[in-house]
């Protein structure tokens, strides 16, 4: 029996990091909305991370997650313990997490510092959002 004030989440069958790539040398996890029509997303992300002294391929683990496929992140957090988690264009619910966030505000959760931001395509074309992202990244990495 489910009470009306209880929250239910459908557990995703697929891990958030199922197709993740990268060296994870600096223990940075990057979760980004997979936007098939945004061909420059990965290049833009690499530039953003480079400004924070991070190499996308060596220092981070990148998972691009389709919008219509909820993923479970909990098992991944038990196996890999990132120091920082950057999330672009995804909500906590899409990752099987049940907490509220404020975009561009680093927050501690599960032993890591988390940052939720708009999708990479939205960031690339918006100077205000890029400025907010840069301020948050400086707090986290510099």
C-alpha positions in Angstrom: 0.0 0.0 0.0 1.3 3.4 -1.0 0.3 6.5 1.0 -0.5 9.7 -0.9 2.4 11.6 0.7 5.1 9.0 -0.2 7.3 9.6 -3.2 7.9 6.8 -5.7 10.7 6.7 -8.2 11.1 4.1 -10.9 14.5 2.6 -10.6 16.3 2.8 -13.9 17.7 -0.5 -15.1 20.8 1.1 -16.8 23.7 2.6 -14.9 24.5 6.3 -15.5 28.1 5.3 -16.3 27.2 2.4 -18.6 29.0 4.1 -21.6 31.2 6.5 -19.7 34.6 7.4 -21.1 37.7 9.0 -19.7 40.6 8.4 -17.4 39.1 9.7 -14.1 42.6 10.7 -12.9 41.4 13.7 -10.9 38.2 11.9 -9.9 35.8 14.3 -11.6 32.6 12.8 -12.9 30.8 14.7 -15.7 27.2 13.8 -16.6 25.8 15.6 -19.6 22.6 15.5 -21.5 23.2 13.7 -24.8 22.1 16.2 -27.5 22.5 14.6 -30.9 22.0 17.8 -32.8 24.6 19.7 -30.8 27.8 18.6 -32.5 30.2 21.0 -30.6 29.1 20.0 -27.1 32.2 17.8 -26.3 34.6 20.4 -27.7 32.9 23.2 -25.7 33.0 21.0 -22.5 36.7 20.3 -23.1 37.4 24.1 -23.2 35.4 24.7 -20.1 37.3 22.0 -18.2 40.6 23.2 -19.5 39.9 26.6 -18.1 39.6 24.9 -14.7 42.9 23.1 -15.3 41.2 19.8 -16.2 41.7 17.5 -19.2 38.4 16.0 -20.3 39.9 12.7 -21.5 42.4 12.2 -18.7 41.0 13.8 -15.6 37.3 13.2 -15.9 34.8 10.4 -16.5 32.2 11.6 -19.0 28.7 10.0 -19.4 26.4 11.4 -22.0 22.8 10.5 -21.1 19.8 10.6 -23.4 16.9 12.7 -22.2 14.4 9.9 -22.4 16.4 7.3 -20.6 16.5 7.7 -16.8 19.7 6.3 -15.3 20.6 5.0 -11.9 23.6 6.7 -10.4 23.6 5.2 -6.9 25.5 2.0 -7.8 28.1 4.1 -9.7 28.7 6.3 -6.6 29.4 3.2 -4.5 31.9 1.8 -7.1 33.6 5.1 -8.0 33.9 7.9 -5.4 34.3 11.2 -7.3 35.6 14.3 -5.6 33.4 16.5 -7.9 30.4 15.8 -10.0 29.4 18.2 -12.8 25.9 17.7 -14.3 24.8 19.5 -17.5 21.2 19.5 -18.6 20.0 16.7 -16.3 17.9 16.8 -13.2 18.5 14.7 -10.1 15.4 12.7 -10.8 16.8 11.6 -14.2 19.8 10.2 -12.3 17.7 8.4 -9.7 18.4 10.9 -7.0 15.7 12.6 -4.9 17.0 16.0 -3.8 16.5 19.6 -5.0 19.3 21.7 -6.4 20.0 25.3 -7.3 21.8 25.6 -10.6 25.3 27.0 -10.5 25.6 26.5 -6.8 28.2 23.8 -5.7 26.8 21.6 -3.0 28.1 18.7 -1.0 26.3 15.3 -1.4 27.4 11.8 -0.8 31.0 12.7 -0.1 31.4 14.8 -3.3 30.9 18.4 -4.4 28.1 18.6 -7.0 27.3 21.2 -9.5 24.1 21.2 -11.7 24.0 23.5 -14.7 22.1 24.0 -17.9 22.7 21.8 -21.0 26.0 22.4 -22.8 24.2 23.8 -25.9 22.3 26.3 -23.7 25.5 27.3 -22.0 27.6 27.7 -25.1 25.4 30.5 -26.5 24.6 32.3 -23.3 27.2 34.6 -21.8 25.3 35.1 -18.5 25.1 31.3 -17.9 28.8 30.9 -18.8 29.7 33.5 -16.3 27.7 31.7 -13.6 29.3 28.4 -14.5 32.8 29.9 -14.4 32.2 31.4 -10.9 31.1 28.0 -9.7 34.0 26.1 -11.3 36.5 28.6 -9.7 35.0 27.7 -6.3 35.3 24.0 -7.0 38.7 23.7 -8.7 40.8 26.9 -8.4 
